[in-house]
Amino acid sequence: ALAPEVAGDISAKLLTDPEVDTIIGFNLDTLGTAINDGIASAGTVSPADMFITGQAGSMQALQLLGKGSISGVVMQSSDYTAWVITDAFVRLQAGGAPAEYPSVLRLFDSSNISEITVTAENASGFGWFGEPVFQDVFKASWRV
């Protein structure tokens, strides 16, 4: 669903079902604000009264978390993902076998959001995920 539709759907659901207390959004990068808009439009509860979580990869989702507009977010480093995709393409081009890659996920919530600095610089680096240790492994397999 598109973000404007999500806001309307959430508002309508909250107006007809006061038992709703949880919203899980697959992509909080695009839906986080729409979810909050839908809650505000309904006017029956605030985001702080609900459990709102999902997957994301952007600074925007972390900013929403820092403001208390969502409860938590699961993220994976976009840089790590780019290395994994590059490795898959290199293997495919070289006729190599597909590899299995470890998942590198991090859950952010109110207990740990203050441990990171939510900046554009950290969004495009590893400031939210710790020091990268995987690059040398990929480079060695590519013989570069």
One Martini backbone bead per residue (centre of mass of N, CA, C, O) as a GRO file, in nm:
protein
  144
    1ALA     BB    1   0.100   0.034   0.016
    2LEU     BB    2   0.048   0.354   0.027
    3ALA     BB    3   0.097   0.596   0.246
    4PRO     BB    4  -0.185   0.738   0.227
    5GLU     BB    5  -0.346   0.473   0.262
    6VAL     BB    6  -0.236   0.394   0.537
    7ALA     BB    7  -0.342   0.628   0.701
    8GLY     BB    8  -0.644   0.571   0.641
    9ASP     BB    9  -0.653   0.277   0.740
   10ILE     BB   10  -0.567   0.332   1.031
   11SER     BB   11  -0.783   0.529   1.108
   12ALA     BB   12  -1.027   0.345   1.052
   13LYS     BB   13  -0.947   0.117   1.247
   14LEU     BB   14  -0.935   0.288   1.511
   15LEU     BB   15  -1.241   0.380   1.492
   16THR     BB   16  -1.354   0.060   1.490
   17ASP     BB   17  -1.091  -0.049   1.684
   18PRO     BB   18  -0.989  -0.013   2.017
   19GLU     BB   19  -0.786  -0.278   2.034
   20VAL     BB   20  -0.569  -0.148   1.887
   21ASP     BB   21  -0.189  -0.175   1.970
   22THR     BB   22  -0.058  -0.274   1.686
   23ILE     BB   23   0.215  -0.194   1.452
   24ILE     BB   24   0.345  -0.344   1.148
   25GLY     BB   25   0.605  -0.226   0.943
   26PHE     BB   26   0.795  -0.309   0.687
   27ASN     BB   27   0.849   0.012   0.589
   28LEU     BB   28   0.953   0.280   0.777
   29ASP     BB   29   1.071   0.473   0.568
   30THR     BB   30   0.769   0.519   0.431
   31LEU     BB   31   0.553   0.452   0.688
   32GLY     BB   32   0.604   0.599   0.958
   33THR     BB   33   0.452   0.866   0.906
   34ALA     BB   34   0.179   0.742   0.817
   35ILE     BB   35   0.115   0.605   1.078
   36ASN     BB   36   0.109   0.867   1.247
   37ASP     BB   37  -0.110   1.007   1.078
   38GLY     BB   38  -0.334   0.798   1.133
   39ILE     BB   39  -0.341   0.832   1.438
   40ALA     BB   40  -0.401   1.136   1.439
   41SER     BB   41  -0.665   1.124   1.273
   42ALA     BB   42  -0.826   0.957   1.477
   43GLY     BB   43  -0.775   1.055   1.794
   44THR     BB   44  -0.763   0.797   2.013
   45VAL     BB   45  -0.446   0.794   2.002
   46SER     BB   46  -0.108   0.749   2.056
   47PRO     BB   47   0.195   0.631   1.978
   48ALA     BB   48   0.267   0.577   2.286
   49ASP     BB   49   0.009   0.366   2.310
   50MET     BB   50   0.178   0.200   2.105
   51PHE     BB   51   0.299  -0.068   1.899
   52ILE     BB   52   0.570   0.029   1.683
   53THR     BB   53   0.701  -0.163   1.409
   54GLY     BB   54   1.000  -0.263   1.207
   55GLN     BB   55   1.149  -0.208   0.904
   56ALA     BB   56   1.475  -0.055   0.822
   57GLY     BB   57   1.739   0.206   0.681
   58SER     BB   58   1.691   0.490   0.815
   59MET     BB   59   1.703   0.792   0.968
   60GLN     BB   60   1.400   0.844   0.999
   61ALA     BB   61   1.333   0.603   1.184
   62LEU     BB   62   1.524   0.693   1.414
   63GLN     BB   63   1.386   0.961   1.465
   64LEU     BB   64   1.113   0.845   1.546
   65LEU     BB   65   1.225   0.689   1.785
   66GLY     BB   66   1.349   0.933   1.942
   67LYS     BB   67   1.042   1.066   1.963
   68GLY     BB   68   0.829   0.816   2.009
   69SER     BB   69   0.671   0.721   1.728
   70ILE     BB   70   0.826   0.455   1.781
   71SER     BB   71   0.940   0.146   1.931
   72GLY     BB   72   1.087   0.000   1.676
   73VAL     BB   73   1.384  -0.126   1.486
   74VAL     BB   74   1.497  -0.308   1.207
   75MET     BB   75   1.840  -0.334   1.092
   76GLN     BB   76   2.050  -0.301   0.797
   77SER     BB   77   2.327  -0.258   0.641
   78SER     BB   78   2.365  -0.112   0.335
   79ASP     BB   79   2.664  -0.173   0.289
   80TYR     BB   80   2.654  -0.475   0.333
   81THR     BB   81   2.446  -0.531   0.116
   82ALA     BB   82   2.624  -0.434  -0.120
   83TRP     BB   83   2.845  -0.649  -0.083
   84VAL     BB   84   2.663  -0.895  -0.123
   85ILE     BB   85   2.565  -0.825  -0.406
   86THR     BB   86   2.840  -0.809  -0.537
   87ASP     BB   87   2.923  -1.100  -0.477
   88ALA     BB   88   2.696  -1.233  -0.634
   89PHE     BB   89   2.777  -1.115  -0.910
   90VAL     BB   90   3.062  -1.225  -0.922
   91ARG     BB   91   2.986  -1.523  -0.904
   92LEU     BB   92   2.804  -1.529  -1.152
   93GLN     BB   93   3.016  -1.429  -1.362
   94ALA     BB   94   3.229  -1.670  -1.268
   95GLY     BB   95   3.054  -1.939  -1.205
   96GLY     BB   96   2.979  -1.953  -0.921
   97ALA     BB   97   2.869  -2.024  -0.623
   98PRO     BB   98   2.655  -1.972  -0.405
   99ALA     BB   99   2.612  -1.793  -0.109
  100GLU     BB  100   2.615  -1.766   0.237
  101TYR     BB  101   2.481  -1.513   0.448
  102PRO     BB  102   2.497  -1.327   0.705
  103SER     BB  103   2.311  -1.174   0.935
  104VAL     BB  104   2.292  -0.805   0.993
  105LEU     BB  105   2.127  -0.718   1.274
  106ARG     BB  106   1.941  -0.441   1.438
  107LEU     BB  107   1.795  -0.342   1.736
  108PHE     BB  108   1.589  -0.061   1.794
  109ASP     BB  109   1.527   0.125   2.097
  110SER     BB  110   1.492   0.290   2.394
  111SER     BB  111   1.756   0.137   2.515
  112ASN     BB  112   1.966   0.226   2.240
  113ILE     BB  113   1.941   0.501   2.081
  114SER     BB  114   2.161   0.665   2.257
  115GLU     BB  115   2.423   0.505   2.133
  116ILE     BB  116   2.363   0.682   1.885
  117THR     BB  117   2.419   0.876   1.588
  118VAL     BB  118   2.184   1.066   1.404
  119THR     BB  119   2.329   1.063   1.087
  120ALA     BB  120   2.425   1.073   0.765
  121GLU     BB  121   2.705   0.956   0.806
  122ASN     BB  122   2.605   0.695   0.959
  123ALA     BB  123   2.412   0.595   0.734
  124SER     BB  124   2.678   0.554   0.525
  125GLY     BB  125   2.794   0.368   0.743
  126PHE     BB  126   2.896   0.216   1.076
  127GLY     BB  127   2.781   0.372   1.334
  128TRP     BB  128   2.532   0.151   1.391
  129PHE     BB  129   2.731  -0.142   1.360
  130GLY     BB  130   3.018  -0.099   1.360
  131GLU     BB  131   3.288  -0.247   1.263
  132PRO     BB  132   3.408  -0.358   0.975
  133VAL     BB  133   3.492  -0.720   0.881
  134PHE     BB  134   3.400  -0.815   0.576
  135GLN     BB  135   3.573  -0.687   0.347
  136ASP     BB  136   3.825  -0.878   0.352
  137VAL     BB  137   3.673  -1.134   0.274
  138PHE     BB  138   3.577  -1.042  -0.001
  139LYS     BB  139   3.851  -0.956  -0.123
  140ALA     BB  140   3.980  -1.238  -0.102
  141SER     BB  141   3.770  -1.383  -0.288
  142TRP     BB  142   3.847  -1.165  -0.529
  143ARG     BB  143   4.154  -1.099  -0.537
  144VAL     BB  144   4.215  -0.771  -0.408
   0.00000   0.00000   0.00000
